[in-house]
Amino acid sequence: MGVQKDLITPAKKVGATLTFEQKQLYRYFKKWFQERHYIVVELNYKEKITPEGKRVYTFDWYTEKRVEDYTKLSIDLSFEAEIENVRVKLHDGKTKTVQQGDVEATFQGYVQKDTEDEWALSKETAQRRIFREIYDKLVIKGKYSQYENQLKKDMKAIMSDLKTYLKTHRYD
């Protein structure tokens, strides 16, 4: 059966049209998750140029944070930006190449239980699996509730922080 995933938040999106630095935003995401002790696994990263000459950047991340031996908090990030390079004039009179266009990030959070697959359902371990379900529902229900609340806070924080970042790190 494998790892049990409990979806805590449905997919939520944050998007904007702005002038910004793509590399800086990518580093911002990485730093945000690392500062909160999430391990970041990049599932894919693609860059392509459209027939109109715009650049499309997409990447998907799986992030996880172990909160106890058999439990992890996870946030999936799916990012897409359709942008073009533009030159902007800085306050000191210098010019800089940055990106202008549409940005969208989608986040989804879930709690993973039995991450080591110790309680997998099989003929030999059916009683153990039932015991684990009872244990989860009756004994440590409060602990899982705390983990779910922590994940909800992390989801709310990344979305709020991204909105703030997009408002403050723009050149337009």
C-alpha positions as CSV (number, residue, x, y, z in Angstrom):
1,M,0.0,0.0,0.0
2,G,2.8,2.4,0.8
3,V,2.8,5.8,2.3
4,Q,-0.6,7.1,3.4
5,K,-1.2,10.7,2.3
6,D,-3.8,12.9,3.8
7,L,-4.7,15.9,1.7
8,I,-4.9,18.9,4.0
9,T,-5.3,21.7,1.6
10,P,-6.7,21.7,-2.0
11,A,-4.5,23.2,-4.7
12,K,-4.2,27.0,-4.2
13,K,-2.8,29.5,-6.7
14,V,-1.0,32.8,-6.4
15,G,-0.4,34.7,-9.6
16,A,0.6,38.1,-10.9
17,T,1.6,40.0,-14.0
18,L,4.8,42.0,-13.3
19,T,8.4,42.9,-14.1
20,F,10.7,40.9,-11.9
21,E,13.9,38.7,-11.8
22,Q,13.2,35.1,-12.5
23,K,16.4,33.7,-11.0
24,Q,15.9,35.8,-7.9
25,L,12.3,34.4,-7.5
26,Y,13.6,30.8,-7.9
27,R,16.2,31.4,-5.2
28,Y,13.6,32.9,-3.0
29,F,11.4,29.8,-3.1
30,K,14.4,27.5,-2.4
31,K,15.5,29.7,0.6
32,W,11.9,29.9,2.0
33,F,11.5,26.1,2.2
34,Q,15.0,25.5,3.4
35,E,14.7,28.0,6.3
36,R,11.6,26.1,7.4
37,H,13.5,22.8,7.3
38,Y,11.8,21.4,4.2
39,I,13.8,19.2,1.9
40,V,13.3,20.4,-1.7
41,V,13.2,17.8,-4.6
42,E,13.0,19.3,-8.0
43,L,10.9,16.9,-10.1
44,N,11.3,18.8,-13.3
45,Y,12.5,22.2,-14.7
46,K,11.8,23.3,-18.2
47,E,12.6,26.4,-20.3
48,K,11.2,26.9,-23.8
49,I,10.7,29.8,-26.2
50,T,7.2,30.3,-27.7
51,P,6.7,31.2,-31.4
52,E,6.1,34.8,-30.2
53,G,9.5,34.9,-28.7
54,K,8.4,34.7,-25.0
55,R,10.1,32.4,-22.6
56,V,8.2,29.9,-20.6
57,Y,9.7,28.6,-17.3
58,T,8.1,25.7,-15.5
59,F,9.2,23.7,-12.5
60,D,7.6,21.3,-10.1
61,W,8.9,20.7,-6.6
62,Y,8.1,18.1,-4.0
63,T,9.0,19.4,-0.5
64,E,8.9,17.5,2.8
65,K,9.7,18.0,6.4
66,R,9.9,15.1,8.8
67,V,8.1,15.8,12.0
68,E,8.5,12.4,13.6
69,D,9.8,9.0,12.7
70,Y,6.8,8.0,10.5
71,T,5.3,11.3,9.7
72,K,6.2,14.1,7.2
73,L,4.6,17.4,6.1
74,S,4.7,18.0,2.3
75,I,4.0,20.9,0.1
76,D,4.0,20.4,-3.7
77,L,4.9,23.5,-5.7
78,S,4.1,23.9,-9.4
79,F,5.4,27.1,-11.0
80,E,4.9,28.6,-14.4
81,A,6.0,32.0,-15.9
82,E,5.5,33.2,-19.4
83,I,7.9,36.2,-19.7
84,E,10.1,38.2,-21.9
85,N,13.4,40.0,-21.2
86,V,13.1,43.8,-20.8
87,R,15.6,46.5,-19.8
88,V,14.8,48.7,-16.9
89,K,16.5,51.8,-15.5
90,L,17.5,51.5,-11.9
91,H,17.6,54.4,-9.3
92,D,21.3,54.9,-9.8
93,G,20.9,55.4,-13.6
94,K,22.2,52.0,-14.6
95,T,20.1,49.6,-16.7
96,K,19.4,46.0,-16.0
97,T,17.8,43.1,-17.9
98,V,14.8,41.6,-16.0
99,Q,11.8,39.6,-16.9
100,Q,8.2,40.8,-17.6
101,G,5.1,38.7,-17.8
102,D,2.7,36.4,-16.0
103,V,3.7,34.3,-13.0
104,E,1.6,31.6,-11.4
105,A,2.5,29.3,-8.5
106,T,0.2,26.4,-7.3
107,F,0.7,24.9,-3.8
108,Q,-0.9,21.7,-2.4
109,G,-0.2,20.4,1.1
110,Y,-0.6,17.0,2.7
111,V,0.5,14.9,5.7
112,Q,2.3,11.7,5.0
113,K,1.8,8.9,7.5
114,D,3.7,5.6,7.7
115,T,6.5,7.0,5.6
116,E,8.6,3.9,6.1
117,D,5.8,1.6,5.0
118,E,6.0,-0.3,8.3
119,W,2.2,-0.8,8.5
120,A,1.5,-1.8,4.9
121,L,-1.7,-3.9,4.5
122,S,-1.0,-7.5,3.6
123,K,-2.3,-11.0,4.7
124,E,0.6,-11.3,7.1
125,T,0.2,-7.9,8.7
126,A,-3.5,-7.3,8.5
127,Q,-3.8,-7.1,12.3
128,R,-0.9,-4.6,12.6
129,R,-2.6,-2.4,10.0
130,I,-5.9,-2.4,11.9
131,F,-4.0,-1.7,15.1
132,R,-2.3,1.3,13.5
133,E,-5.6,2.7,12.2
134,I,-7.1,2.4,15.7
135,Y,-3.9,4.0,17.2
136,D,-4.1,6.9,14.7
137,K,-7.8,7.5,15.4
138,L,-7.8,7.2,19.2
139,V,-4.4,7.6,20.7
140,I,-2.5,10.2,18.6
141,K,-5.4,12.0,16.9
142,G,-4.4,15.2,18.7
143,K,-0.8,15.0,17.4
144,Y,-2.0,14.6,13.8
145,S,-4.3,17.5,14.3
146,Q,-1.2,19.6,15.4
147,Y,0.7,18.5,12.3
148,E,-2.3,19.4,10.1
149,N,-2.5,22.9,11.7
150,Q,1.3,23.4,11.2
151,L,1.0,22.5,7.5
152,K,-2.0,24.8,7.1
153,K,0.1,27.6,8.7
154,D,3.1,26.8,6.4
155,M,0.7,26.9,3.4
156,K,-0.8,30.2,4.4
157,A,2.7,31.6,5.1
158,I,4.2,30.6,1.7
159,M,1.2,32.1,-0.2
160,S,1.2,35.3,1.9
161,D,5.0,35.6,1.6
162,L,4.9,35.1,-2.1
163,K,2.2,37.7,-2.6
164,T,4.4,40.2,-0.5
165,Y,7.5,39.2,-2.5
166,L,5.7,39.8,-5.8
167,K,4.6,43.2,-4.6
168,T,8.0,44.3,-3.3
169,H,10.4,42.8,-5.7
170,R,9.1,44.3,-8.9
171,Y,10.5,46.8,-11.3
172,D,7.3,48.2,-12.8
